[in-house]
C-alpha cells in the first residue's frame, strides 16, 4: 500500500481497545521518528515511550481525561530541549564528527556561525524552536504508524508542566511538546471511525507559483 493510501486510512483514533502493539512495529515507528530531519541535525528532542499502566493513569487527568491515554498500548511523549547552549551544540557536532571519522574541529566555523544565531535569542525562543523540531519527528512517527497499520492519536491537549513533573523532564533540561498514543481502534465505540476524511480541497490548499 502506498503512503497516500496509508494516510487516507489513518485518523485520530478516539477510542482504543487496549491491544498491545508488537515490539517490531513499535521499533519501526520509533526508528522513523529518530531518522527525521532537524535543523542543523541537532535533534533537540527526545522521545519517552510509556507503557507503564500506573504512569498512564497519572497522565490521564492532566490530559483532559482522554481515554486514549490509558487505552493505548504505548504513549510516545516528545520532549524538546528547554534551551540551546553552546555545550549542547558542541556535543552533537562532536558525536557526528566522531561517527564520520573526521577531526572534531572539522565544522568549527559552522558551529560558531550557528551559535552566533542562537546566542542573542531568548530562552523562550530557543525552547519554541526546539519544540517545532520535535513536530517534524512526530509527523514521521504518525506516517510510520499508518504504514504499520497501527492507530495513532496526536495529542496536544495536556498540561505540559504537569507531564514534565511526572516524567522529571526538568532534571534533563527538557519540556514536553506532544503526546502520540499508539494502539488499535475499538470500532464499535469510536464515533469517528467511519466518518469521511475531510481535508481542504487541493485547489485551495496548494498555490503554484511558476
C-alpha positions in Angstrom: 0.0 0.0 0.0 1.3 3.5 -0.9 2.0 6.2 1.7 -1.0 8.2 0.4 -3.3 5.2 0.9 -1.9 4.7 4.4 -2.5 8.3 5.2 -6.1 8.0 3.9 -6.6 5.0 6.2 -5.4 6.7 9.4 -7.4 9.1 11.5 -7.2 10.5 15.0 -8.5 7.4 16.8 -11.0 8.4 19.5 -11.3 5.0 21.2 -8.7 2.3 21.5 -9.2 -1.3 22.6 -6.1 -1.8 24.8 -4.4 -4.3 22.4 -0.6 -4.3 22.5 1.4 -3.0 19.6 4.0 -5.7 18.7 7.6 -4.6 19.5 8.8 -4.8 15.9 6.1 -2.3 14.8 6.9 0.0 17.8 10.6 -0.2 16.9 9.8 0.7 13.3 7.8 3.8 14.3 10.5 4.9 16.7 13.2 4.5 14.1 11.2 6.6 11.6 11.0 9.3 14.3 14.7 9.0 15.0 15.6 9.4 11.3 13.5 12.6 10.9 15.3 15.7 9.7 16.0 18.5 12.1 17.6 22.0 11.9 21.4 21.6 11.6 21.0 17.9 12.5 20.8 18.8 16.2 17.7 16.7 17.1 16.9 18.9 20.1 14.3 16.5 21.5 13.8 13.0 22.9 11.0 10.5 23.0 9.8 8.8 26.1 8.0 5.5 25.5 5.4 4.8 28.2 3.7 1.5 28.6 3.5 1.6 32.4 -0.2 1.4 33.3 0.2 3.4 36.6 2.0 6.2 34.9 -0.6 6.4 32.1 -3.3 6.7 34.8 -1.4 9.6 36.3 -1.1 11.3 33.0 -4.7 11.0 32.0 -6.1 13.6 34.5 -3.6 16.2 33.1 -4.5 15.3 29.5 -8.2 16.3 29.6 -9.1 12.7 30.8 -8.8 11.4 27.3 -9.5 7.7 27.2 -6.7 7.1 24.7 -4.1 7.9 27.3 -5.0 4.7 29.3 -6.4 2.6 26.5 -3.3 3.0 24.2 -0.7 0.3 24.0 2.1 3.0 24.3 2.3 6.7 24.7 5.1 8.5 23.0 5.9 11.7 24.8 8.0 14.1 22.7 10.2 16.4 24.8 12.3 19.2 23.4 15.3 21.0 24.8 14.4 23.8 27.1 17.3 25.9 25.8 20.1 25.9 23.2 23.6 26.1 24.7 27.0 26.0 23.1 27.8 22.8 25.1 24.7 21.1 23.8 25.5 22.1 20.2 29.2 21.0 20.5 28.2 17.7 22.0 26.0 16.9 18.9 28.7 18.0 16.4 31.5 16.2 18.3 29.4 13.0 18.1 28.7 13.5 14.4 32.3 14.1 13.6 33.4 11.1 15.6 30.8 8.8 13.9 32.1 10.1 10.5 35.7 9.6 11.4 36.5 13.3 11.0 38.5 15.6 13.2 36.3 17.3 15.9 37.4 20.6 14.5 36.0 19.9 11.0 32.9 22.1 11.5 34.2 24.6 14.0 33.3 27.6 11.7 29.8 26.3 11.2 29.3 25.8 14.9 30.5 29.4 15.6 28.1 30.7 13.0 25.2 28.6 14.3 25.8 29.7 17.9 26.0 33.3 16.8 22.4 32.9 15.6 21.1 31.3 18.7 23.0 33.2 21.4 21.2 36.6 21.1 17.8 34.9 21.3 15.8 34.4 24.5 15.5 31.0 26.3 11.8 31.1 25.3 12.7 31.4 21.6 15.2 28.6 22.0 12.5 26.3 23.5 10.0 27.3 20.9 12.4 26.5 18.0 13.3 23.1 19.6 9.6 22.3 20.1 9.0 22.9 16.4 11.8 20.4 15.5 10.0 17.8 17.6 6.9 18.2 15.5 8.8 17.0 12.4 9.8 13.8 14.1 6.2 13.5 15.4 4.8 13.7 11.9 7.1 10.9 10.6 6.1 8.7 13.6 2.4 9.2 12.6 3.1 8.3 9.0 5.2 5.2 10.0 2.3 4.1 12.4 -0.1 4.3 9.4 2.2 2.3 7.3 2.3 -0.4 10.0 -1.5 -0.3 10.4 -1.1 0.9 14.0 -3.6 3.5 15.1 -2.3 6.8 16.4 -3.9 9.8 18.2 -1.9 13.0 18.2 -2.5 14.8 21.5 -1.7 18.4 22.3 -4.5 18.6 24.8 -2.5 18.2 28.0 -0.8 20.4 30.7 2.9 20.3 29.8 4.3 21.4 33.2 2.3 18.6 34.9 3.6 16.0 32.4 7.1 17.4 32.8 6.8 16.9 36.6 5.6 13.3 36.2 8.5 12.4 33.9 11.0 14.7 35.8 11.9 16.3 32.5 13.2 19.5 34.1 16.1 17.4 35.5 17.1 16.7 31.9 16.6 20.2 30.5 13.5 19.1 28.6 9.9 20.2 28.1 7.1 18.0 26.8 5.6 19.2 23.5 3.3 16.4 22.2 1.9 13.0 23.0 1.3 10.3 20.5 -1.0 7.5 21.6 -0.4 4.2 19.8 -2.7 1.3 19.7 -5.7 -0.2 17.9 -9.2 1.2 17.3 -12.3 0.0 19.1 -14.6 0.4 16.1 -17.9 -0.2 17.8 -17.2 2.7 20.3 -15.3 5.1 18.1 -17.7 7.8 16.7 -15.1 8.9 14.1 -14.0 5.6 12.6 -16.5 5.6 9.7 -16.6 9.3 9.1 -15.4 10.6 5.8 -11.8 12.0 6.0 -12.1 15.7 5.1 -9.3 18.0 4.2 -9.0 21.4 2.5 -9.6 21.0 -1.3 -6.3 20.8 -3.3 -7.1 23.9 -5.3 -7.5 25.9 -2.0 -4.6 24.2 -0.2 -1.9 24.5 -2.8 -0.8 27.6 -4.7 1.6 27.1 -7.6 3.9 29.9 -8.5 5.6 29.3 -11.8 
